[in-house]
Amino acid sequence: MDHDRVRQAQALRVKAFMCRRWADTACDSEAAARLTAMASDYDGQAAALEQEVAALGRTQRGR
């Protein structure tokens, strides 16, 4: 289960990276802003998953 969350977080980080790349080549500033916002959202979701995994790991180790 933790492994699935780690993979989901990794996939979200890749999506964020791709959004930032597309934002760099966007044809207008509005599209770039939308893509940058999406990247930030993906990063936030990934961070939340990573925190969940870390918290579960600490709980399972008895800390």
C-alpha positions, -999 to +999 in steps of 0.1 A: +000+000+000+028+024+009+045+014-023+014+024-043+014+058-027+051+063-034+044+055-071+014+078-072+036+106-057+063+099-083+037+100-111+024+133-098+060+147-097+064+137-134+032+154-143+043+186-125+076+185-144+059+181-177+035+209-170+064+232-162+081+222-195+049+229-214+045+262-196+080+272-208+069+267-244+033+279-241+021+302-268+006+328-244+010+339-208-025+327-198-017+291-209+016+293-191+000+305-159-026+276-161+001+250-166+022+265-138-008+263-115-014+227-125+022+219-117+019+235-083-012+215-076+005+182-087+034+190-064+011+197-035-007+164-040+026+145-043+039+162-011+007+151+007+011+115-004+048+116+007+038+129+041+012+102+045+038+075+036+063+090+060+037+092+088+026+056+082+062+045+083+069+062+116+037+046+130+046+011+118+081+015+133+065+025+166+077+061+167 
